[in-house]
Amino acid sequence: MQPAPAAAPEGLIAAPAGNARPSGHLEAWRQLGFGMFIHWGLYSELGGVWQGKPVTRGYSEQIQSFANISRADYAKVAARFTAAKFDADAICALAKDAGARYILITSKHHDGFAMFDTKSTDYNIVRRTPFGKDPLKLLSTACRRIGLGFGVYFSLVDWHAGHAFDSDNNNPIPASMEPLIEQQLRELMTNYGPIAEVWFDMSAPTPEQSRKFAAIVRELQPRAAINGRIWNNVGDFVTLGDNEVPPPGLQPPFEVPASIYHETWGYRSWQKRDDVDAKVRELVHGLVEARAHGGNYLLNIGPMGDGAIVPFEAQVLHGIGAWLRAHPGALDVGHPNLPGKVIAVAADGSIRIARSDWSAGTSFGFGNGYTTQYPTTVVLAAAISSPRARVLTLHIDGVKARGDRRYRIAVGDEAREVGGAHLGDKAGVGMFRIPAANAMPVSIRLADPAYAAEDLGLDFQAIELHPSSEGSQ
């Protein structure tokens, strides 16, 4: 994980790709709703302490960078990584009791230490530690046994493979590192059964690299959802900033990565842990907020170096589960409600919706890294009211649109697709049958966006609906 840079605007830190309306596999991912995130690695053995002193700068899973630990010294930590209390079944049981429906675990963080059995390097948990087992194999098997989805976190930054410490973790990926990444991805997508989600993180890949890495996932795990931090608008959904609250108007699909403590994701031995009830209330609020906006909520725990779950974190998760059992249906996915003002039909049967009466549904696009965020408008929405059913023809005044794109204009349950070059035609966009309703939604979006955060590229003065020659009903 990575703190948001001070210069970045508030909001999201990753961009999605694919269809604006979730495809089958993405809709299945959205229905999972609530997941457990696990940050566990060599850094967990250190617990935020180096040479007897707490490392107070940054997240504890990045202690190698923040304490400027050499590769040789950091590698020595593996010799005492026994993971004697790691229990995949107990972790899954805890997730299930908390109400989570899927688990993601760090397969490799920025330190480059592989927490799975890989043939790409001997710098991995099976070959370098006394534990000598593959925790991803154990956990994925336990997830299937109990009915949980399973996914993996994969850092594109790799300090062991040659990346330098970078405060933003925006390192470019040299061509020499690509074979390592590709082999590890193929192993992860092949050896652990069905994968629900692949959570890429950091670095600054080229568009070609982002597409190449995503293609491996889609080839081997076509039903896996890919997060936005693969960059270059190649992922399936938006990844919010760490512990970010969904901003107003944000359109799904998105995921909120949250941690029990905002200060760290990996285990920190000196972390303040005091009020379980207050923490449960805080996290339940975040979970419900994310689901109400149509997003997923991914809540992190940081097991200790021996694999044991921190008792405070277990108590918090049990508390969340108790609340969810007392409030059935709380995880049901919601949809953002954009329109505010409702425009009523005029005396002559027409309706005029000025540009200022439209609400914008937003997202964020991304270039090749964490700091290349840009806001986008992905849908415009309004609401109209008609006391009786009628047939109206829709016209767009003063339109400026992308002539090479098609737009989807919906009024209630009816929709028309029109090329951008024809949005301003005098004949209008088309006729819409409007039933009597107090609030009928009207929306405009790209019919086939290249990625879900693609900007509409549309402006106009007003949209008018006039009685058509078919008249009222």
C-alpha positions as CSV (number, residue, x, y, z in Angstrom):
1,M,0.0,0.0,0.0
2,Q,1.1,3.6,-0.5
3,P,0.0,6.9,1.1
4,A,-1.5,9.4,-1.3
5,P,1.0,12.0,-2.4
6,A,0.3,15.5,-1.0
7,A,-0.1,17.0,-4.4
8,A,-2.8,14.5,-5.6
9,P,-6.4,15.7,-5.5
10,E,-8.8,14.1,-3.1
11,G,-10.7,11.1,-4.5
12,L,-9.5,8.0,-6.3
13,I,-6.1,6.8,-7.1
14,A,-6.7,4.3,-9.8
15,A,-8.7,3.9,-13.0
16,P,-10.8,1.0,-14.4
17,A,-11.3,-0.4,-17.9
18,G,-14.0,-2.4,-19.6
19,N,-17.7,-1.8,-19.9
20,A,-19.5,0.9,-17.9
21,R,-22.1,-1.7,-17.0
22,P,-20.4,-4.7,-15.3
23,S,-20.0,-7.8,-17.4
24,G,-21.0,-11.1,-15.9
25,H,-17.7,-11.8,-14.2
26,L,-17.6,-8.2,-12.8
27,E,-21.1,-8.3,-11.6
28,A,-20.3,-11.6,-9.7
29,W,-17.3,-9.8,-8.2
30,R,-19.5,-6.8,-7.1
31,Q,-21.9,-9.2,-5.4
32,L,-19.1,-10.5,-3.2
33,G,-19.2,-7.0,-1.7
34,F,-17.0,-7.4,1.4
35,G,-13.6,-9.0,1.5
36,M,-10.7,-9.6,3.9
37,F,-7.3,-8.2,2.9
38,I,-4.2,-9.8,4.4
39,H,-0.8,-8.1,4.5
40,W,1.7,-10.7,5.6
41,G,5.4,-11.1,4.8
42,L,8.9,-10.8,6.1
43,Y,8.0,-7.3,7.3
44,S,5.5,-8.9,9.7
45,E,8.4,-10.6,11.5
46,L,10.0,-7.2,12.1
47,G,6.7,-5.7,13.4
48,G,7.7,-2.1,12.6
49,V,10.9,-2.3,14.6
50,W,14.5,-2.2,13.3
51,Q,17.6,-2.6,15.4
52,G,15.5,-2.3,18.6
53,K,13.8,1.0,17.6
54,P,10.3,1.6,16.2
55,V,10.3,2.8,12.6
56,T,7.7,5.6,12.8
57,R,7.9,6.7,9.2
58,G,5.5,5.2,6.7
59,Y,3.6,1.9,6.6
60,S,5.3,-1.0,8.4
61,E,5.1,-3.3,5.4
62,Q,7.5,-0.9,3.7
63,I,10.0,-0.9,6.6
64,Q,12.8,-2.0,4.4
65,S,12.6,1.3,2.5
66,F,11.7,3.5,5.4
67,A,14.5,2.1,7.6
68,N,16.9,1.9,4.6
69,I,17.6,-1.8,5.3
70,S,20.0,-3.4,2.8
71,R,18.9,-6.4,0.7
72,A,21.4,-8.6,2.5
73,D,20.2,-7.6,6.0
74,Y,16.5,-7.8,5.1
75,A,17.0,-11.3,3.5
76,K,18.4,-12.5,6.9
77,V,14.9,-12.0,8.4
78,A,13.7,-15.0,6.5
79,A,15.8,-17.4,8.6
80,R,13.6,-16.7,11.6
81,F,10.3,-16.7,9.8
82,T,8.8,-19.8,11.3
83,A,5.1,-18.9,10.8
84,A,4.4,-21.5,13.5
85,K,0.9,-20.2,14.2
86,F,-0.3,-19.7,10.6
87,D,-3.7,-21.4,10.4
88,A,-5.4,-21.0,7.0
89,D,-8.7,-22.6,8.3
90,A,-8.8,-20.3,11.3
91,I,-8.3,-17.3,9.0
92,C,-11.1,-18.4,6.8
93,A,-13.4,-19.1,9.7
94,L,-12.7,-15.6,11.0
95,A,-13.4,-14.0,7.6
96,K,-16.6,-16.0,7.4
97,D,-17.8,-15.0,10.9
98,A,-17.0,-11.3,10.0
99,G,-19.4,-11.6,7.0
100,A,-16.6,-11.4,4.4
101,R,-17.2,-13.3,1.1
102,Y,-13.6,-13.3,-0.3
103,I,-10.0,-13.1,0.9
104,L,-7.0,-11.4,-0.7
105,I,-3.5,-12.0,0.5
106,T,-0.2,-10.4,-0.5
107,S,1.6,-12.8,-2.8
108,K,4.5,-10.4,-3.1
109,H,4.9,-6.9,-1.7
110,H,7.4,-4.2,-2.6
111,D,10.2,-6.1,-0.9
112,G,10.1,-8.7,-3.6
113,F,9.9,-11.7,-1.2
114,A,7.5,-14.2,-2.8
115,M,5.0,-15.6,-0.2
116,F,4.3,-18.5,-2.5
117,D,6.1,-21.4,-4.2
118,T,7.7,-19.9,-7.3
119,K,10.3,-21.3,-9.7
120,S,11.2,-17.7,-10.8
121,T,13.5,-17.1,-7.8
122,D,14.6,-18.8,-4.6
123,Y,13.7,-15.6,-2.7
124,N,10.5,-17.1,-1.5
125,I,8.8,-18.5,1.6
126,V,9.2,-22.1,0.6
127,R,12.9,-22.1,0.0
128,R,14.2,-19.4,2.4
129,T,12.2,-19.9,5.6
130,P,11.9,-22.5,8.3
131,F,8.1,-22.6,7.5
132,G,8.9,-24.2,4.2
133,K,5.3,-24.3,3.0
134,D,3.1,-22.4,0.5
135,P,0.6,-20.3,2.5
136,L,-1.3,-19.3,-0.7
137,K,-1.9,-23.0,-1.4
138,L,-3.1,-23.6,2.1
139,L,-5.3,-20.5,2.1
140,S,-6.8,-21.0,-1.3
141,T,-7.7,-24.5,-0.4
142,A,-9.2,-23.4,2.9
143,C,-11.2,-20.7,1.1
144,R,-12.8,-23.2,-1.3
145,R,-13.5,-25.6,1.5
146,I,-15.5,-22.9,3.4
147,G,-17.1,-21.2,0.4
148,L,-15.0,-18.0,0.2
149,G,-13.6,-16.4,-2.9
150,F,-9.8,-16.2,-3.2
151,G,-7.6,-13.4,-4.7
152,V,-4.1,-12.2,-4.7
153,Y,-2.3,-8.9,-4.2
154,F,0.8,-8.5,-6.5
155,S,3.2,-5.6,-6.2
156,L,4.7,-4.4,-9.5
157,V,7.5,-2.7,-7.5
158,D,10.2,-5.2,-6.6
159,W,13.2,-3.9,-4.5
160,H,14.9,-7.3,-4.6
161,A,14.8,-7.5,-8.4
162,G,16.3,-4.1,-8.8
163,H,13.9,-1.3,-8.1
164,A,15.3,1.5,-6.0
165,F,13.5,2.9,-2.9
166,D,11.1,5.6,-4.1
167,S,8.9,7.6,-1.8
168,D,6.0,7.4,-4.3
169,N,6.8,3.8,-5.5
170,N,6.4,5.0,-9.0
171,N,9.4,3.1,-10.4
172,P,9.3,2.3,-14.1
173,I,9.5,-1.4,-15.0
174,P,12.6,-2.2,-17.0
175,A,12.3,-4.7,-19.7
176,S,14.7,-7.0,-17.8
177,M,12.1,-7.3,-15.0
178,E,9.2,-8.3,-17.3
179,P,10.0,-12.1,-17.5
180,L,10.0,-12.3,-13.7
181,I,6.6,-10.6,-13.4
182,E,5.2,-12.6,-16.2
183,Q,6.3,-16.0,-14.8
184,Q,5.1,-15.2,-11.3
185,L,1.7,-14.0,-12.7
186,R,1.4,-17.2,-14.7
187,E,2.2,-19.3,-11.6
188,L,-0.3,-17.4,-9.5
189,M,-3.0,-17.7,-12.1
190,T,-2.4,-21.4,-12.6
191,N,-1.6,-23.0,-9.2
192,Y,-4.3,-21.8,-6.8
193,G,-7.7,-22.6,-8.3
194,P,-10.3,-20.0,-9.3
195,I,-9.1,-16.4,-8.6
196,A,-11.8,-13.9,-7.8
197,E,-9.6,-10.8,-7.9
198,V,-6.0,-9.7,-8.8
199,W,-4.9,-6.6,-6.9
200,F,-1.9,-5.0,-8.6
201,D,-0.1,-2.3,-6.8
202,M,2.2,0.7,-7.6
203,S,5.1,1.1,-10.1
204,A,4.8,3.0,-13.4
205,P,4.3,0.5,-16.2
206,T,4.0,1.5,-19.8
207,P,0.6,1.0,-21.5
208,E,2.1,-2.0,-23.3
209,Q,3.2,-3.5,-20.0
210,S,-0.1,-2.9,-18.3
211,R,-1.9,-4.6,-21.2
212,K,0.6,-7.5,-21.2
213,F,0.2,-8.3,-17.5
214,A,-3.6,-8.0,-17.7
215,A,-3.7,-10.3,-20.7
216,I,-2.0,-13.0,-18.7
217,V,-4.7,-12.8,-16.0
218,R,-7.5,-12.7,-18.5
219,E,-6.1,-15.7,-20.4
220,L,-5.7,-17.9,-17.4
221,Q,-8.4,-16.5,-15.1
222,P,-11.1,-15.0,-17.3
223,R,-13.5,-14.5,-14.4
224,A,-11.0,-12.7,-12.2
225,A,-11.6,-9.0,-11.6
226,I,-8.5,-6.8,-12.1
227,N,-8.0,-3.7,-10.0
228,G,-7.2,-0.3,-11.4
229,R,-3.6,-0.1,-10.1
230,I,-2.5,-2.0,-13.1
231,W,-2.7,1.5,-14.5
232,N,-3.1,2.9,-18.0
233,N,-6.9,2.4,-17.8
234,V,-6.5,-1.4,-18.2
235,G,-8.2,-2.7,-15.0
236,D,-11.8,-3.6,-14.5
237,F,-12.7,-1.3,-11.6
238,V,-11.5,1.8,-9.7
239,T,-9.3,1.3,-6.7
240,L,-9.9,4.1,-4.2
241,G,-7.2,5.7,-2.1
242,D,-6.2,3.9,1.0
243,N,-9.1,4.3,3.5
244,E,-10.8,6.6,1.1
245,V,-14.5,7.6,1.5
246,P,-16.4,7.3,-1.8
247,P,-16.9,10.8,-3.1
248,P,-20.4,12.0,-4.1
249,G,-21.4,11.0,-7.5
250,L,-18.8,8.2,-7.8
251,Q,-19.9,5.5,-10.2
252,P,-19.3,1.8,-9.6
253,P,-17.5,-0.5,-10.1
254,F,-15.0,0.4,-7.4
255,E,-13.4,-1.0,-4.3
256,V,-12.5,0.7,-1.0
257,P,-9.2,-0.7,0.4
258,A,-9.5,-0.1,4.2
259,S,-7.2,-1.1,7.1
260,I,-8.1,-1.6,10.7
261,Y,-5.5,1.1,11.4
262,H,-4.9,3.9,9.0
263,E,-1.2,4.1,10.0
264,T,-0.2,0.7,8.7
265,W,-1.3,-2.4,6.8
266,G,1.5,-4.8,7.8
267,Y,1.8,-5.9,11.5
268,R,3.1,-3.2,13.8
269,S,4.0,-4.4,17.3
270,W,3.7,-1.0,18.9
271,Q,0.5,0.0,17.2
272,K,-2.1,1.6,19.6
273,R,-5.0,-0.7,20.1
274,D,-7.6,0.2,22.6
275,D,-11.4,0.7,21.9
276,V,-12.9,-2.4,20.0
277,D,-16.4,-1.0,20.0
278,A,-15.4,2.4,18.5
279,K,-13.3,0.6,15.8
280,V,-16.3,-1.7,15.0
281,R,-18.5,1.4,14.6
282,E,-16.0,3.2,12.4
283,L,-15.4,0.2,10.1
284,V,-19.1,-0.7,9.8
285,H,-19.8,2.8,8.7
286,G,-17.2,2.5,6.0
287,L,-18.5,-0.8,4.9
288,V,-22.1,0.4,4.6
289,E,-21.0,3.6,2.9
290,A,-19.1,1.7,0.2
291,R,-22.0,-0.8,-0.4
292,A,-24.6,2.0,-0.5
293,H,-22.6,3.6,-3.3
294,G,-22.4,0.3,-5.2
295,G,-18.8,-0.5,-4.3
296,N,-16.9,-3.3,-2.6
297,Y,-15.1,-3.0,0.7
298,L,-11.8,-4.7,1.3
299,L,-10.8,-4.7,5.0
300,N,-7.2,-5.4,5.9
301,I,-5.6,-7.3,8.8
302,G,-1.9,-7.7,9.5
303,P,-1.0,-11.0,11.1
304,M,2.1,-11.3,13.2
305,G,5.3,-12.8,11.9
306,D,4.3,-16.2,13.4
307,G,1.1,-16.1,11.5
308,A,-1.2,-15.5,14.5
309,I,-4.0,-13.0,14.1
310,V,-3.7,-9.9,16.4
311,P,-6.4,-10.5,19.1
312,F,-7.7,-6.9,18.8
313,E,-8.2,-7.4,15.1
314,A,-10.0,-10.7,15.6
315,Q,-12.3,-9.0,18.1
316,V,-13.1,-6.2,15.7
317,L,-13.9,-8.6,12.9
318,H,-16.2,-10.6,15.2
319,G,-17.9,-7.3,16.1
320,I,-18.5,-6.5,12.4
321,G,-19.9,-10.0,11.9
322,A,-22.3,-9.6,14.8
323,W,-23.5,-6.2,13.5
324,L,-24.1,-7.7,10.0
325,R,-26.1,-10.6,11.4
326,A,-28.2,-8.1,13.3
327,H,-28.8,-6.2,10.1
328,P,-29.4,-8.7,7.3
329,G,-29.3,-7.2,3.8
330,A,-26.7,-4.6,4.8
331,L,-24.3,-6.0,2.2
332,D,-26.8,-5.8,-0.6
333,V,-25.3,-3.7,-3.4
334,G,-26.7,-0.2,-3.8
335,H,-26.6,2.2,-6.7
336,P,-25.7,5.9,-6.5
337,N,-28.7,8.2,-6.8
338,L,-27.5,11.2,-8.9
339,P,-30.6,13.4,-9.7
340,G,-31.6,16.1,-7.3
341,K,-34.0,18.6,-8.8
342,V,-37.0,17.1,-10.7
343,I,-38.0,19.0,-13.8
344,A,-41.8,19.1,-14.4
345,V,-43.6,19.1,-17.7
346,A,-44.6,22.6,-19.0
347,A,-48.1,23.7,-19.9
348,D,-47.4,22.9,-23.6
349,G,-46.4,19.4,-22.7
350,S,-42.7,20.0,-23.2
351,I,-39.8,19.6,-20.8
352,R,-36.5,21.6,-20.8
353,I,-33.6,20.4,-18.8
354,A,-30.9,23.1,-18.7
355,R,-27.3,22.1,-18.4
356,S,-27.2,23.3,-14.8
357,D,-30.0,20.9,-13.9
358,W,-27.9,17.8,-14.7
359,S,-25.9,15.9,-12.1
360,A,-22.5,14.4,-13.0
361,G,-21.5,10.8,-12.2
362,T,-17.8,10.8,-11.9
363,S,-14.8,8.6,-11.9
364,F,-11.0,8.9,-12.4
365,G,-8.8,8.0,-15.2
366,F,-5.1,7.2,-14.9
367,G,-1.9,7.2,-16.8
368,N,1.0,5.0,-15.9
369,G,1.2,5.5,-12.2
370,Y,0.0,6.7,-8.9
371,T,0.4,10.4,-9.5
372,T,-1.2,10.6,-12.9
373,Q,-4.8,10.9,-11.8
374,Y,-7.4,12.9,-13.8
375,P,-11.1,13.3,-13.1
376,T,-13.7,12.2,-15.6
377,T,-17.5,12.6,-16.0
378,V,-18.9,9.2,-17.1
379,V,-22.6,9.9,-16.9
380,L,-25.0,12.9,-16.7
381,A,-28.3,12.3,-15.0
382,A,-31.5,14.3,-14.4
383,A,-35.1,13.6,-13.5
384,I,-38.4,14.7,-15.0
385,S,-42.0,14.6,-13.9
386,S,-45.1,14.1,-16.0
387,P,-48.6,13.8,-14.6
388,R,-49.8,11.6,-17.4
389,A,-48.3,9.3,-20.0
390,R,-47.1,10.8,-23.2
391,V,-44.8,10.4,-26.2
392,L,-42.0,13.0,-26.5
393,T,-39.2,13.6,-29.0
394,L,-35.8,14.5,-27.4
395,H,-33.7,17.3,-28.9
396,I,-30.2,18.5,-27.7
397,D,-29.5,22.2,-28.1
398,G,-26.0,23.7,-28.5
399,V,-24.3,20.3,-28.4
400,K,-20.6,19.7,-28.5
401,A,-19.7,16.0,-28.7
402,R,-17.1,13.6,-29.9
403,G,-18.1,12.7,-33.4
404,D,-16.3,9.3,-33.3
405,R,-18.3,8.0,-30.3
406,R,-21.8,6.7,-29.8
407,Y,-23.9,7.9,-26.8
408,R,-26.6,6.1,-24.9
409,I,-29.5,8.3,-24.0
410,A,-32.0,6.8,-21.6
411,V,-35.4,8.1,-20.4
412,G,-36.9,5.7,-17.9
413,D,-36.7,2.2,-19.3
414,E,-36.2,3.3,-22.9
415,A,-32.8,4.0,-24.5
416,R,-31.4,5.2,-27.8
417,E,-27.9,5.0,-29.1
418,V,-26.8,7.9,-31.3
419,G,-23.5,8.8,-32.9
420,G,-21.9,12.0,-31.5
421,A,-22.1,13.7,-34.9
422,H,-25.9,13.3,-34.9
423,L,-26.7,14.4,-31.4
424,G,-27.7,17.9,-32.6
425,D,-29.8,16.8,-35.6
426,K,-32.9,18.9,-36.1
427,A,-35.1,15.8,-36.2
428,G,-34.0,15.0,-32.7
429,V,-32.5,11.9,-31.1
430,G,-35.7,9.9,-31.1
431,M,-39.1,9.4,-29.5
432,F,-39.6,8.2,-25.9
433,R,-42.8,6.9,-24.3
434,I,-43.0,8.4,-20.9
435,P,-45.4,6.9,-18.3
436,A,-47.0,9.0,-15.7
437,A,-44.4,9.4,-12.9
438,N,-43.3,11.7,-10.2
439,A,-39.6,11.3,-11.0
440,M,-38.5,9.7,-14.3
441,P,-34.7,9.3,-14.6
442,V,-32.9,10.6,-17.7
443,S,-29.2,9.8,-18.4
444,I,-26.5,10.2,-21.0
445,R,-23.4,8.0,-21.1
446,L,-21.0,6.5,-23.7
447,A,-22.6,3.5,-25.4
448,D,-19.4,1.5,-25.5
449,P,-16.6,3.2,-23.5
450,A,-13.1,2.0,-24.0
451,Y,-12.9,1.9,-20.1
452,A,-15.3,2.6,-17.4
453,A,-13.7,5.9,-16.5
454,E,-13.6,7.3,-20.0
455,D,-14.9,10.9,-20.1
456,L,-18.1,11.6,-22.0
457,G,-16.5,14.5,-23.9
458,L,-19.9,16.1,-24.1
459,D,-21.4,19.5,-23.5
460,F,-24.7,21.2,-24.4
461,Q,-26.9,24.1,-23.5
462,A,-30.1,22.1,-22.7
463,I,-32.0,19.0,-23.6
464,E,-35.7,19.4,-24.5
465,L,-38.5,16.9,-24.9
466,H,-41.4,18.0,-27.1
467,P,-44.7,16.3,-27.8
468,S,-44.3,14.1,-30.9
469,S,-46.7,13.6,-33.8
470,E,-47.9,10.5,-32.0
471,G,-49.3,12.7,-29.3
472,S,-50.1,11.9,-25.7
473,Q,-51.6,8.6,-24.5
